[in-house]
Amino acid sequence: MSARILSDFIRALRASDVRVSTGEAIDAAGAMKLVGFEDRVLLRDTLGMVLAKSPDEKETHDHLFDLFFRRERGASQGEDAGDGAAEDAGAAGQAPDMRSLSEQGDEAAIAMAMERAGEEVGLSDIRFSTQVSFYAQKMLKSLGGDALQRELVTQLQAHTPEGEAEAEALMAARADMLARSREHVERNFEVFGSGTTEQFRDDYLSDKALDRVSRSDMVRMRALIARIAKRLATKHSRKRRKRNVGVLDVRRTLRANAGFDGVPFDVAWKQKVRDRPKIMAVCDVSGSVSQYVRFLLMLLYAFQEEISDISCYAFSGRLEDVSAQLESHDFEEVMDRIVKTIGMSSTDYGQALSDLKTEHFSQIDRRTTLIVLGDGRSNYGDGRLDIFREAAARAKRTIWLSPEQKPLWGTGDSLLLRYQPYCDVMTDVANLRDLERAVDDVLAAYA
């Protein structure tokens, strides 16, 4: 019994993006066996110590625990006995008497009947809110809905006052049990399905074209970007912490063990010095590109703890340093102001690159990853490839992110194919997943 309960609870945790390994599940089973079910607070704290590995996971665990183990008092007290009764009823081929359950109002019996019906219809597999009515109807059938329906038809066909009164009582019982079934399904959806639904919404938004993300999506988008930033920061900080244990540092080892007659008790390994990330983002904020810039900068600035050296420049005509503005807490307001004040000019990549060389070239060094976000359309003006070539030569890496797909590169007034030979990477970005891959690639160069 406890094994099934724990298995369902771990399934709910995994559906809410709490990673639980097989070893942790085994440890949780041992812990549950030790503390039992009597003290719910002790059980919650014990499982939380075993299954949750971060403050966010602990918060999710405690929320799901309260939902999952929220049972009517009578159900929890008589659960094991209820299981035995269910087995006896199943062996005898008997369906629950829905009308009796409803009219007697025995909450413990109703709760056990709901639990049994939920198990029978596989309620823990619910994933989307649109399935609530479907599972509620299946539970009603499991509770004896078909038998009640047949009895209802029989009473209505009798055409007698007694039959009509009986039919009304049956309909009231069915409505009552359907409402209870729906409530039970909704509670289980919150445990097993809400995490999957949220993940589905996040996946949909991650694949949505950035120029089609609406204002109503921004709250979810900011939360999604924060999670991406946290995931990438964890990934790359772990890589930087890994020691290079493949090459023995003989000199340091001998010096460290001079007091032991050269016996290498303490072994020293050669470690490669790694650069701290330094990013310079040069962004075209003209109307066709501004939405892509908004999300790239939002993602970069979510790394402020991981990447302390970020400088951002915006242009459509003249290039302006917007780094200080973007450090404001009201990112959306600042971005709107940047787009309105800087993005209204005629696009001129040549002028922007000239401004970069005149005022900001000293910021580009061997640690700098130069990221350019733009479509490369300069209204047939001089793109100043000579300056871009020089900037790329000074930088550690040069990455160009284009909101336009590859078939459009070089068409019309696009200069992308002329800039491409001087880029380490030139790629198109259509959605948040593309931006995540691009930033992941930037950080990988420092790992």
C-alpha positions as a Markdown table, in Angstrom:
| # | Residue | x | y | z |
|---|---|---|---|---|
| 1 | Met | 0.0 | 0.0 | 0.0 |
| 2 | Ser | 2.7 | 2.5 | 1.0 |
| 3 | Ala | 4.8 | 1.5 | -2.0 |
| 4 | Arg | 1.9 | 2.5 | -4.4 |
| 5 | Ile | 1.3 | 5.8 | -2.5 |
| 6 | Leu | 5.0 | 6.7 | -2.7 |
| 7 | Ser | 5.1 | 5.7 | -6.4 |
| 8 | Asp | 2.2 | 8.0 | -7.2 |
| 9 | Phe | 3.7 | 10.8 | -5.2 |
| 10 | Ile | 7.0 | 10.6 | -7.0 |
| 11 | Arg | 5.2 | 10.5 | -10.3 |
| 12 | Ala | 3.5 | 13.8 | -9.3 |
| 13 | Leu | 6.8 | 15.3 | -8.4 |
| 14 | Arg | 8.4 | 14.3 | -11.7 |
| 15 | Ala | 5.4 | 15.8 | -13.6 |
| 16 | Ser | 6.1 | 19.1 | -11.8 |
| 17 | Asp | 9.8 | 19.0 | -12.9 |
| 18 | Val | 11.2 | 17.8 | -9.6 |
| 19 | Arg | 14.0 | 15.3 | -10.6 |
| 20 | Val | 13.8 | 12.1 | -8.6 |
| 21 | Ser | 16.3 | 9.4 | -9.3 |
| 22 | Thr | 15.7 | 5.7 | -8.7 |
| 23 | Gly | 18.2 | 5.8 | -5.8 |
| 24 | Glu | 16.3 | 8.7 | -4.2 |
| 25 | Ala | 13.0 | 6.8 | -4.6 |
| 26 | Ile | 14.5 | 3.8 | -2.8 |
| 27 | Asp | 15.8 | 6.1 | 0.0 |
| 28 | Ala | 12.3 | 7.7 | 0.3 |
| 29 | Ala | 10.7 | 4.3 | 0.6 |
| 30 | Gly | 13.0 | 3.4 | 3.5 |
| 31 | Ala | 12.4 | 6.8 | 5.2 |
| 32 | Met | 8.6 | 6.4 | 4.8 |
| 33 | Lys | 8.8 | 2.9 | 6.4 |
| 34 | Leu | 10.6 | 4.4 | 9.3 |
| 35 | Val | 8.4 | 7.4 | 10.1 |
| 36 | Gly | 5.0 | 6.0 | 9.0 |
| 37 | Phe | 1.9 | 8.0 | 8.1 |
| 38 | Glu | 0.7 | 9.1 | 11.5 |
| 39 | Asp | 2.6 | 12.4 | 11.7 |
| 40 | Arg | 2.0 | 14.1 | 8.4 |
| 41 | Val | 4.4 | 17.0 | 9.2 |
| 42 | Leu | 7.2 | 14.6 | 10.1 |
| 43 | Leu | 6.5 | 12.6 | 6.9 |
| 44 | Arg | 6.5 | 15.8 | 4.8 |
| 45 | Asp | 9.8 | 17.0 | 6.2 |
| 46 | Thr | 11.4 | 13.6 | 5.9 |
| 47 | Leu | 10.4 | 13.1 | 2.2 |
| 48 | Gly | 11.4 | 16.7 | 1.5 |
| 49 | Met | 15.0 | 16.0 | 2.8 |
| 50 | Val | 15.3 | 13.0 | 0.6 |
| 51 | Leu | 13.5 | 14.1 | -2.6 |
| 52 | Ala | 14.0 | 17.9 | -2.9 |
| 53 | Lys | 17.5 | 19.2 | -3.8 |
| 54 | Ser | 16.9 | 23.0 | -4.0 |
| 55 | Pro | 14.7 | 25.7 | -2.5 |
| 56 | Asp | 12.5 | 25.7 | -5.5 |
| 57 | Glu | 12.1 | 21.9 | -5.5 |
| 58 | Lys | 11.4 | 22.0 | -1.7 |
| 59 | Glu | 8.6 | 24.5 | -2.3 |
| 60 | Thr | 7.1 | 22.4 | -5.0 |
| 61 | His | 7.5 | 19.3 | -2.9 |
| 62 | Asp | 5.7 | 20.8 | 0.1 |
| 63 | His | 2.9 | 22.1 | -2.1 |
| 64 | Leu | 2.3 | 18.8 | -3.8 |
| 65 | Phe | 2.6 | 16.9 | -0.5 |
| 66 | Asp | -0.2 | 18.9 | 1.0 |
| 67 | Leu | -2.3 | 18.3 | -2.1 |
| 68 | Phe | -1.5 | 14.7 | -2.5 |
| 69 | Phe | -2.1 | 13.7 | 1.1 |
| 70 | Arg | -5.1 | 15.8 | 1.5 |
| 71 | Arg | -7.7 | 13.1 | 2.2 |
| 72 | Glu | -11.0 | 13.1 | 4.0 |
| 73 | Arg | -10.3 | 12.0 | 7.6 |
| 74 | Gly | -12.4 | 9.0 | 7.3 |
| 75 | Ala | -10.7 | 7.9 | 4.1 |
| 76 | Ser | -7.3 | 8.0 | 5.7 |
| 77 | Gln | -8.4 | 6.1 | 8.8 |
| 78 | Gly | -10.2 | 3.4 | 6.9 |
| 79 | Glu | -8.1 | 3.1 | 3.8 |
| 80 | Asp | -6.8 | -0.4 | 4.3 |
| 81 | Ala | -10.2 | -1.7 | 5.3 |
| 82 | Gly | -11.7 | 0.0 | 2.3 |
| 83 | Asp | -9.2 | -1.7 | 0.0 |
| 84 | Gly | -10.3 | -5.1 | 1.4 |
| 85 | Ala | -14.0 | -4.2 | 0.8 |
| 86 | Ala | -13.2 | -3.1 | -2.7 |
| 87 | Glu | -11.5 | -6.5 | -3.4 |
| 88 | Asp | -14.5 | -8.4 | -2.0 |
| 89 | Ala | -17.0 | -6.3 | -4.0 |
| 90 | Gly | -14.9 | -6.8 | -7.2 |
| 91 | Ala | -14.8 | -10.5 | -6.6 |
| 92 | Ala | -18.6 | -10.6 | -6.3 |
| 93 | Gly | -19.1 | -8.5 | -9.4 |
| 94 | Gln | -21.0 | -5.9 | -7.5 |
| 95 | Ala | -21.0 | -2.2 | -8.4 |
| 96 | Pro | -21.1 | 0.5 | -5.7 |
| 97 | Asp | -24.6 | 1.6 | -4.8 |
| 98 | Met | -24.4 | 5.2 | -5.9 |
| 99 | Arg | -27.8 | 6.2 | -4.5 |
| 100 | Ser | -27.0 | 4.8 | -1.1 |
| 101 | Leu | -23.7 | 6.5 | -1.0 |
| 102 | Ser | -25.3 | 9.9 | -1.8 |
| 103 | Glu | -28.3 | 9.6 | 0.5 |
| 104 | Gln | -26.4 | 8.3 | 3.5 |
| 105 | Gly | -23.8 | 11.0 | 3.2 |
| 106 | Asp | -21.1 | 8.9 | 4.8 |
| 107 | Glu | -18.1 | 11.0 | 3.9 |
| 108 | Ala | -15.6 | 8.3 | 4.8 |
| 109 | Ala | -17.4 | 5.7 | 2.6 |
| 110 | Ile | -17.7 | 8.2 | -0.3 |
| 111 | Ala | -14.1 | 9.1 | 0.0 |
| 112 | Met | -13.0 | 5.5 | -0.2 |
| 113 | Ala | -15.4 | 4.9 | -3.1 |
| 114 | Met | -13.9 | 7.9 | -5.0 |
| 115 | Glu | -10.3 | 6.6 | -4.3 |
| 116 | Arg | -11.2 | 3.2 | -5.7 |
| 117 | Ala | -13.0 | 4.6 | -8.7 |
| 118 | Gly | -10.0 | 6.9 | -9.4 |
| 119 | Glu | -7.6 | 4.0 | -9.3 |
| 120 | Glu | -9.8 | 1.9 | -11.6 |
| 121 | Val | -10.0 | 4.6 | -14.3 |
| 122 | Gly | -6.3 | 5.5 | -14.0 |
| 123 | Leu | -6.8 | 9.0 | -12.7 |
| 124 | Ser | -3.1 | 9.5 | -12.0 |
| 125 | Asp | -2.6 | 9.6 | -15.8 |
| 126 | Ile | -4.5 | 12.9 | -16.1 |
| 127 | Arg | -2.4 | 15.5 | -17.8 |
| 128 | Phe | -4.6 | 18.4 | -19.1 |
| 129 | Ser | -7.6 | 20.3 | -17.6 |
| 130 | Thr | -9.6 | 19.4 | -20.7 |
| 131 | Gln | -9.6 | 15.8 | -19.4 |
| 132 | Val | -11.5 | 16.7 | -16.2 |
| 133 | Ser | -15.0 | 16.0 | -17.6 |
| 134 | Phe | -13.8 | 12.8 | -19.3 |
| 135 | Tyr | -12.4 | 11.3 | -16.1 |
| 136 | Ala | -15.4 | 12.5 | -14.1 |
| 137 | Gln | -17.7 | 10.6 | -16.4 |
| 138 | Lys | -15.5 | 7.5 | -16.3 |
| 139 | Met | -15.5 | 7.6 | -12.5 |
| 140 | Leu | -19.3 | 8.0 | -12.4 |
| 141 | Lys | -19.5 | 4.8 | -14.5 |
| 142 | Ser | -17.1 | 3.0 | -12.2 |
| 143 | Leu | -19.3 | 4.1 | -9.3 |
| 144 | Gly | -22.3 | 2.3 | -10.8 |
| 145 | Gly | -23.6 | 4.9 | -13.2 |
| 146 | Asp | -24.8 | 2.4 | -15.8 |
| 147 | Ala | -26.9 | 0.5 | -13.3 |
| 148 | Leu | -28.4 | 3.7 | -12.0 |
| 149 | Gln | -29.2 | 4.9 | -15.5 |
| 150 | Arg | -31.0 | 1.6 | -16.3 |
| 151 | Glu | -33.0 | 2.0 | -13.1 |
| 152 | Leu | -33.8 | 5.6 | -13.9 |
| 153 | Val | -35.2 | 4.6 | -17.4 |
| 154 | Thr | -37.3 | 1.8 | -15.8 |
| 155 | Gln | -38.8 | 4.2 | -13.3 |
| 156 | Leu | -39.6 | 6.9 | -15.9 |
| 157 | Gln | -41.2 | 4.3 | -18.2 |
| 158 | Ala | -43.6 | 3.2 | -15.4 |
| 159 | His | -45.4 | 6.6 | -15.7 |
| 160 | Thr | -46.5 | 6.5 | -12.1 |
| 161 | Pro | -46.2 | 9.1 | -9.4 |
| 162 | Glu | -44.1 | 6.7 | -7.4 |
| 163 | Gly | -41.8 | 6.1 | -10.4 |
| 164 | Glu | -41.4 | 9.8 | -11.1 |
| 165 | Ala | -40.5 | 10.4 | -7.4 |
| 166 | Glu | -38.0 | 7.5 | -7.6 |
| 167 | Ala | -36.6 | 8.9 | -10.8 |
| 168 | Glu | -36.1 | 12.3 | -9.2 |
| 169 | Ala | -34.2 | 10.7 | -6.3 |
| 170 | Leu | -32.0 | 8.8 | -8.7 |
| 171 | Met | -31.2 | 11.9 | -10.8 |
| 172 | Ala | -30.4 | 13.8 | -7.6 |
| 173 | Ala | -28.0 | 11.0 | -6.5 |
| 174 | Arg | -26.3 | 11.0 | -9.9 |
| 175 | Ala | -25.9 | 14.8 | -10.0 |
| 176 | Asp | -24.4 | 14.7 | -6.5 |
| 177 | Met | -21.9 | 11.9 | -7.3 |
| 178 | Leu | -21.0 | 13.5 | -10.6 |
| 179 | Ala | -20.2 | 16.8 | -8.8 |
| 180 | Arg | -18.1 | 14.9 | -6.2 |
| 181 | Ser | -16.4 | 12.9 | -9.0 |
| 182 | Arg | -15.5 | 16.2 | -10.8 |
| 183 | Glu | -14.2 | 17.7 | -7.6 |
| 184 | His | -12.1 | 14.6 | -7.0 |
| 185 | Val | -10.7 | 14.7 | -10.5 |
| 186 | Glu | -9.9 | 18.4 | -10.2 |
| 187 | Arg | -7.9 | 17.8 | -7.1 |
| 188 | Asn | -6.0 | 15.0 | -8.8 |
| 189 | Phe | -5.3 | 17.1 | -11.8 |
| 190 | Glu | -3.7 | 19.7 | -9.6 |
| 191 | Val | -1.4 | 17.0 | -8.3 |
| 192 | Phe | -0.6 | 15.0 | -11.4 |
| 193 | Gly | -1.5 | 17.2 | -14.3 |
| 194 | Ser | -0.9 | 20.9 | -13.6 |
| 195 | Gly | 2.9 | 20.4 | -13.8 |
| 196 | Thr | 2.5 | 18.8 | -17.2 |
| 197 | Thr | 0.2 | 21.5 | -18.4 |
| 198 | Glu | 2.6 | 24.2 | -17.3 |
| 199 | Gln | 5.4 | 22.4 | -19.1 |
| 200 | Phe | 3.3 | 22.2 | -22.2 |
| 201 | Arg | 2.6 | 26.0 | -22.1 |
| 202 | Asp | 6.3 | 26.6 | -21.6 |
| 203 | Asp | 7.2 | 24.4 | -24.5 |
| 204 | Tyr | 4.7 | 26.1 | -26.7 |
| 205 | Leu | 6.0 | 29.6 | -25.7 |
| 206 | Ser | 9.6 | 28.4 | -26.2 |
| 207 | Asp | 8.8 | 27.4 | -29.8 |
| 208 | Lys | 6.7 | 30.5 | -30.6 |
| 209 | Ala | 8.2 | 33.0 | -33.0 |
| 210 | Leu | 9.6 | 35.9 | -31.0 |
| 211 | Asp | 8.0 | 38.5 | -33.1 |
| 212 | Arg | 4.6 | 36.9 | -32.2 |
| 213 | Val | 5.0 | 36.9 | -28.5 |
| 214 | Ser | 2.3 | 39.2 | -27.1 |
| 215 | Arg | 2.2 | 41.4 | -24.0 |
| 216 | Ser | 0.0 | 38.8 | -22.3 |
| 217 | Asp | 2.8 | 36.3 | -22.6 |
| 218 | Met | 5.4 | 38.4 | -21.0 |
| 219 | Val | 5.0 | 37.3 | -17.3 |
| 220 | Arg | 5.4 | 33.6 | -18.4 |
| 221 | Met | 8.2 | 34.6 | -20.7 |
| 222 | Arg | 10.2 | 36.3 | -18.0 |
| 223 | Ala | 9.8 | 33.3 | -15.7 |
| 224 | Leu | 10.8 | 31.0 | -18.5 |
| 225 | Ile | 13.9 | 33.1 | -19.3 |
| 226 | Ala | 14.9 | 33.1 | -15.6 |
| 227 | Arg | 14.7 | 29.3 | -15.5 |
| 228 | Ile | 16.8 | 29.0 | -18.7 |
| 229 | Ala | 19.4 | 31.4 | -17.3 |
| 230 | Lys | 19.6 | 29.4 | -14.0 |
| 231 | Arg | 19.9 | 26.1 | -15.9 |
| 232 | Leu | 22.7 | 27.4 | -18.2 |
| 233 | Ala | 24.5 | 29.1 | -15.3 |
| 234 | Thr | 24.5 | 25.9 | -13.3 |
| 235 | Lys | 25.7 | 23.9 | -16.3 |
| 236 | His | 28.6 | 26.1 | -17.2 |
| 237 | Ser | 29.7 | 27.0 | -13.7 |
| 238 | Arg | 30.0 | 23.2 | -13.0 |
| 239 | Lys | 32.1 | 22.8 | -16.1 |
| 240 | Arg | 34.5 | 25.6 | -15.0 |
| 241 | Arg | 34.8 | 24.0 | -11.5 |
| 242 | Lys | 35.9 | 20.7 | -13.0 |
| 243 | Arg | 39.6 | 20.2 | -12.5 |
| 244 | Asn | 41.9 | 19.0 | -15.3 |
| 245 | Val | 43.2 | 15.9 | -13.6 |
| 246 | Gly | 44.7 | 14.4 | -16.8 |
| 247 | Val | 48.1 | 16.1 | -16.5 |
| 248 | Leu | 50.4 | 15.8 | -13.5 |
| 249 | Asp | 52.2 | 19.0 | -12.4 |
| 250 | Val | 55.5 | 17.4 | -11.5 |
| 251 | Arg | 57.2 | 20.6 | -10.1 |
| 252 | Arg | 54.3 | 21.5 | -7.8 |
| 253 | Thr | 54.0 | 17.9 | -6.6 |
| 254 | Leu | 57.7 | 17.7 | -5.7 |
| 255 | Arg | 57.6 | 21.1 | -3.9 |
| 256 | Ala | 54.5 | 20.2 | -2.0 |
| 257 | Asn | 56.0 | 16.9 | -0.8 |
| 258 | Ala | 59.6 | 18.0 | 0.0 |
| 259 | Gly | 59.0 | 17.3 | 3.6 |
| 260 | Phe | 58.1 | 13.7 | 2.9 |
| 261 | Asp | 61.4 | 12.9 | 1.0 |
| 262 | Gly | 59.6 | 13.3 | -2.3 |
| 263 | Val | 56.9 | 10.7 | -1.5 |
| 264 | Pro | 53.8 | 12.2 | -3.4 |
| 265 | Phe | 51.2 | 12.2 | -0.6 |
| 266 | Asp | 49.7 | 15.4 | -2.1 |
| 267 | Val | 49.5 | 15.3 | -5.8 |
| 268 | Ala | 49.1 | 18.6 | -7.9 |
| 269 | Trp | 47.5 | 18.7 | -11.3 |
| 270 | Lys | 47.9 | 21.2 | -14.0 |
| 271 | Gln | 44.9 | 23.4 | -14.4 |
| 272 | Lys | 44.1 | 25.4 | -17.4 |
| 273 | Val | 43.4 | 29.1 | -16.7 |
| 274 | Arg | 39.9 | 30.0 | -18.0 |
| 275 | Asp | 38.7 | 33.4 | -19.0 |
| 276 | Arg | 35.7 | 34.9 | -17.3 |
| 277 | Pro | 32.9 | 35.6 | -19.7 |
| 278 | Lys | 32.9 | 39.1 | -21.3 |
| 279 | Ile | 30.1 | 39.9 | -23.7 |
| 280 | Met | 29.6 | 42.9 | -25.9 |
| 281 | Ala | 26.1 | 42.9 | -27.6 |
| 282 | Val | 25.6 | 45.2 | -30.6 |
| 283 | Cys | 21.9 | 45.2 | -31.4 |
| 284 | Asp | 19.8 | 46.6 | -34.3 |
| 285 | Val | 16.7 | 47.9 | -32.6 |
| 286 | Ser | 14.8 | 49.0 | -35.7 |
| 287 | Gly | 11.2 | 47.9 | -35.9 |
| 288 | Ser | 11.7 | 44.6 | -37.7 |
| 289 | Val | 14.3 | 43.3 | -35.1 |
| 290 | Ser | 13.4 | 45.0 | -31.8 |
| 291 | Gln | 11.3 | 42.1 | -30.4 |
| 292 | Tyr | 14.3 | 39.7 | -30.9 |
| 293 | Val | 16.6 | 42.2 | -29.2 |
| 294 | Arg | 14.2 | 42.5 | -26.3 |
| 295 | Phe | 14.4 | 38.8 | -25.5 |
| 296 | Leu | 18.2 | 38.4 | -26.1 |
| 297 | Leu | 19.0 | 41.2 | -23.7 |
| 298 | Met | 16.5 | 39.9 | -21.2 |
| 299 | Leu | 18.3 | 36.5 | -21.3 |
| 300 | Leu | 21.7 | 38.0 | -21.1 |
| 301 | Tyr | 20.8 | 40.2 | -18.2 |
| 302 | Ala | 19.4 | 37.2 | -16.3 |
| 303 | Phe | 23.1 | 36.1 | -16.2 |
| 304 | Gln | 24.3 | 39.1 | -14.3 |
| 305 | Glu | 25.7 | 37.0 | -11.4 |
| 306 | Glu | 27.3 | 34.6 | -13.9 |
| 307 | Ile | 28.5 | 37.2 | -16.4 |
| 308 | Ser | 29.4 | 40.3 | -14.6 |
| 309 | Asp | 31.0 | 42.0 | -17.7 |
| 310 | Ile | 28.2 | 42.7 | -20.1 |
| 311 | Ser | 28.0 | 45.8 | -22.3 |
| 312 | Cys | 25.1 | 46.5 | -24.7 |
| 313 | Tyr | 24.9 | 48.9 | -27.6 |
| 314 | Ala | 21.8 | 49.7 | -29.6 |
| 315 | Phe | 21.4 | 51.3 | -33.0 |
| 316 | Ser | 19.4 | 51.9 | -36.0 |
| 317 | Gly | 21.5 | 54.8 | -37.2 |
| 318 | Arg | 23.9 | 56.0 | -34.5 |
| 319 | Leu | 25.2 | 53.6 | -32.0 |
| 320 | Glu | 24.5 | 54.3 | -28.3 |
| 321 | Asp | 25.7 | 52.6 | -25.1 |
| 322 | Val | 22.5 | 51.4 | -23.2 |
| 323 | Ser | 24.3 | 49.2 | -20.6 |
| 324 | Ala | 23.5 | 51.5 | -17.7 |
| 325 | Gln | 19.9 | 51.9 | -18.7 |
| 326 | Leu | 19.4 | 48.1 | -18.9 |
| 327 | Glu | 20.6 | 47.7 | -15.3 |
| 328 | Ser | 17.3 | 49.3 | -14.2 |
| 329 | His | 14.8 | 47.1 | -12.5 |
| 330 | Asp | 12.0 | 48.1 | -14.9 |
| 331 | Phe | 13.4 | 46.3 | -17.9 |
| 332 | Glu | 10.3 | 46.5 | -20.0 |
| 333 | Glu | 10.0 | 50.3 | -19.7 |
| 334 | Val | 13.6 | 50.8 | -20.5 |
| 335 | Met | 13.4 | 48.6 | -23.6 |
| 336 | Asp | 10.3 | 50.4 | -24.8 |
| 337 | Arg | 12.2 | 53.7 | -24.4 |
| 338 | Ile | 15.3 | 52.4 | -26.2 |
| 339 | Val | 13.2 | 51.2 | -29.2 |
| 340 | Lys | 11.3 | 54.5 | -29.4 |
| 341 | Thr | 14.3 | 56.8 | -29.1 |
| 342 | Ile | 17.0 | 54.8 | -30.9 |
| 343 | Gly | 15.0 | 52.5 | -33.2 |
| 344 | Met | 13.2 | 55.2 | -35.2 |
| 345 | Ser | 16.1 | 56.2 | -37.4 |
| 346 | Ser | 16.9 | 54.8 | -40.8 |
| 347 | Thr | 19.0 | 51.6 | -40.4 |
| 348 | Asp | 22.7 | 52.2 | -41.1 |
| 349 | Tyr | 25.1 | 49.5 | -40.2 |
| 350 | Gly | 28.1 | 51.4 | -41.5 |
| 351 | Gln | 27.4 | 54.4 | -39.2 |
| 352 | Ala | 26.9 | 52.1 | -36.2 |
| 353 | Leu | 30.2 | 50.3 | -36.9 |
| 354 | Ser | 32.0 | 53.6 | -37.3 |
| 355 | Asp | 30.6 | 54.7 | -33.9 |
| 356 | Leu | 31.8 | 51.4 | -32.5 |
| 357 | Lys | 35.3 | 51.9 | -33.7 |
| 358 | Thr | 35.5 | 55.6 | -32.7 |
| 359 | Glu | 34.1 | 55.3 | -29.2 |
| 360 | His | 34.1 | 51.7 | -28.0 |
| 361 | Phe | 36.8 | 49.7 | -29.7 |
| 362 | Ser | 39.0 | 49.6 | -26.6 |
| 363 | Gln | 36.3 | 47.5 | -25.0 |
| 364 | Ile | 37.0 | 44.6 | -27.4 |
| 365 | Asp | 39.8 | 42.3 | -26.3 |
| 366 | Arg | 40.8 | 38.7 | -26.3 |
| 367 | Arg | 38.2 | 37.8 | -23.7 |
| 368 | Thr | 35.3 | 39.5 | -25.5 |
| 369 | Thr | 32.5 | 37.6 | -27.3 |
| 370 | Leu | 31.1 | 40.1 | -29.8 |
| 371 | Ile | 27.4 | 39.3 | -30.4 |
| 372 | Val | 25.6 | 41.1 | -33.2 |
| 373 | Leu | 21.8 | 40.8 | -33.4 |
| 374 | Gly | 20.4 | 42.2 | -36.6 |
| 375 | Asp | 19.1 | 41.4 | -40.1 |
| 376 | Gly | 22.1 | 43.1 | -41.8 |
| 377 | Arg | 19.8 | 45.3 | -44.0 |
| 378 | Ser | 21.5 | 48.7 | -44.3 |
| 379 | Asn | 19.3 | 50.4 | -46.9 |
| 380 | Tyr | 22.0 | 49.8 | -49.6 |
| 381 | Gly | 24.5 | 51.9 | -47.7 |
| 382 | Asp | 28.2 | 51.2 | -47.0 |
| 383 | Gly | 28.3 | 48.4 | -44.5 |
| 384 | Arg | 31.9 | 49.1 | -43.4 |
| 385 | Leu | 33.1 | 45.6 | -43.7 |
| 386 | Asp | 36.6 | 46.8 | -43.0 |
| 387 | Ile | 35.6 | 47.9 | -39.4 |
| 388 | Phe | 33.7 | 44.7 | -38.8 |
| 389 | Arg | 36.6 | 42.6 | -40.0 |
| 390 | Glu | 38.9 | 44.5 | -37.5 |
| 391 | Ala | 36.4 | 44.1 | -34.7 |
| 392 | Ala | 36.1 | 40.4 | -35.3 |
| 393 | Ala | 39.9 | 40.0 | -35.3 |
| 394 | Arg | 40.2 | 41.7 | -31.9 |
| 395 | Ala | 37.5 | 39.6 | -30.2 |
| 396 | Lys | 37.7 | 36.1 | -28.8 |
| 397 | Arg | 34.7 | 35.1 | -30.9 |
| 398 | Thr | 32.2 | 36.9 | -33.1 |
| 399 | Ile | 28.6 | 35.6 | -33.3 |
| 400 | Trp | 25.9 | 37.0 | -35.5 |
| 401 | Leu | 22.3 | 36.3 | -34.7 |
| 402 | Ser | 19.8 | 37.0 | -37.5 |
| 403 | Pro | 16.0 | 37.1 | -37.1 |
| 404 | Glu | 15.7 | 36.3 | -40.8 |
| 405 | Gln | 15.9 | 32.8 | -42.1 |
| 406 | Lys | 18.9 | 31.7 | -44.2 |
| 407 | Pro | 17.2 | 31.8 | -47.6 |
| 408 | Leu | 16.7 | 35.5 | -47.1 |
| 409 | Trp | 20.4 | 36.3 | -46.3 |
| 410 | Gly | 22.0 | 38.4 | -49.1 |
| 411 | Thr | 18.7 | 39.2 | -50.7 |
| 412 | Gly | 17.8 | 42.9 | -51.4 |
| 413 | Asp | 19.8 | 45.2 | -49.2 |
| 414 | Ser | 21.0 | 42.4 | -46.9 |
| 415 | Leu | 24.7 | 42.4 | -46.2 |
| 416 | Leu | 24.8 | 39.2 | -44.1 |
| 417 | Leu | 26.6 | 37.1 | -46.6 |
| 418 | Arg | 29.3 | 39.7 | -46.8 |
| 419 | Tyr | 29.7 | 39.8 | -43.0 |
| 420 | Gln | 29.6 | 36.1 | -42.6 |
| 421 | Pro | 33.3 | 35.2 | -43.5 |
| 422 | Tyr | 34.4 | 37.3 | -40.4 |
| 423 | Cys | 32.0 | 35.5 | -38.0 |
| 424 | Asp | 32.8 | 32.4 | -36.0 |
| 425 | Val | 29.1 | 31.7 | -36.0 |
| 426 | Met | 26.2 | 33.2 | -38.0 |
| 427 | Thr | 22.9 | 31.7 | -37.3 |
| 428 | Asp | 19.2 | 32.5 | -37.5 |
| 429 | Val | 17.1 | 32.8 | -34.3 |
| 430 | Ala | 13.4 | 32.4 | -34.5 |
| 431 | Asn | 12.3 | 31.5 | -31.0 |
| 432 | Leu | 13.5 | 31.3 | -27.4 |
| 433 | Arg | 15.0 | 27.8 | -27.9 |
| 434 | Asp | 17.3 | 29.3 | -30.6 |
| 435 | Leu | 18.3 | 32.1 | -28.3 |
| 436 | Glu | 19.1 | 29.6 | -25.5 |
| 437 | Arg | 21.3 | 27.5 | -27.9 |
| 438 | Ala | 23.1 | 30.7 | -29.0 |
| 439 | Val | 23.8 | 31.8 | -25.4 |
| 440 | Asp | 24.8 | 28.2 | -24.4 |
| 441 | Asp | 27.3 | 28.3 | -27.3 |
| 442 | Val | 28.7 | 31.6 | -26.0 |
| 443 | Leu | 29.2 | 30.3 | -22.5 |
| 444 | Ala | 30.7 | 27.0 | -23.7 |
| 445 | Ala | 33.6 | 28.9 | -25.2 |
| 446 | Tyr | 34.6 | 30.0 | -21.6 |
| 447 | Ala | 34.0 | 26.6 | -20.0 |
